[in-house]
């Protein structure tokens, strides 16, 4: 399964084009977080949100085991 991140603005920002390659943004998110930390600015994922409908659709995937333990958690 692939992942992609997209920018959705609450209001229009003059001169800002929110179009990005969502897969590339997702792929480099860890590197961007490290850069943000080094610069002392808020990492992009601090702005992440997901509507309840999308979250419910993601959790409704019956093709995989959604009861996997968290990293470091005993089974």
C-alpha positions in Angstrom: 0.0 0.0 0.0 1.3 3.5 -0.8 0.9 6.7 1.1 0.5 10.3 0.0 0.1 13.6 1.8 -1.7 16.5 0.4 -2.1 20.1 1.5 -5.6 21.3 2.1 -5.9 25.0 3.2 -8.5 26.3 5.6 -8.5 29.5 3.6 -6.8 30.7 0.4 -3.3 32.1 0.8 -2.5 34.6 -2.0 0.4 33.5 -4.1 0.6 30.0 -2.6 -0.1 27.0 -4.8 -0.8 24.0 -2.5 -0.3 21.5 -5.3 2.4 19.0 -4.4 3.5 15.5 -5.2 1.8 13.8 -2.3 3.8 10.6 -2.6 7.1 12.4 -2.6 6.0 14.5 0.4 5.0 11.3 2.3 8.3 9.6 1.3 10.4 12.5 2.6 8.3 13.3 5.7 10.9 11.9 8.1 13.7 14.0 6.5 11.5 17.1 6.5 10.7 16.5 10.2 14.4 16.3 11.0 15.0 19.6 9.1 12.1 21.2 10.9 13.6 20.2 14.3 17.0 21.5 13.4 15.5 24.8 12.3 13.2 25.0 15.4 10.0 25.1 13.4 6.8 23.1 13.6 7.0 19.8 11.6 4.4 19.3 8.9 2.8 16.3 10.6 1.9 18.6 13.5 -0.7 20.1 11.1 -2.0 16.7 10.0 -5.7 16.0 10.3 -8.1 13.5 8.8 -11.9 13.8 8.5 -13.9 11.1 10.3 -15.2 9.7 7.0 -11.7 9.1 5.6 -10.5 7.6 8.9 -13.5 5.2 9.0 -13.0 4.1 5.4 -9.3 3.4 6.1 -10.2 1.3 9.2 -12.8 -0.6 7.1 -10.2 -2.5 5.2 -11.1 -6.1 5.7 -8.2 -7.3 3.6 -5.7 -7.0 6.4 -5.3 -7.7 10.1 -6.0 -4.4 11.9 -5.3 -6.0 15.3 -1.6 -5.9 14.9 0.4 -5.0 18.1 2.1 -1.7 18.3 5.9 -1.6 17.9 7.4 -2.8 21.2 4.1 -4.2 22.4 4.0 -7.9 23.4 1.5 -10.1 21.6 
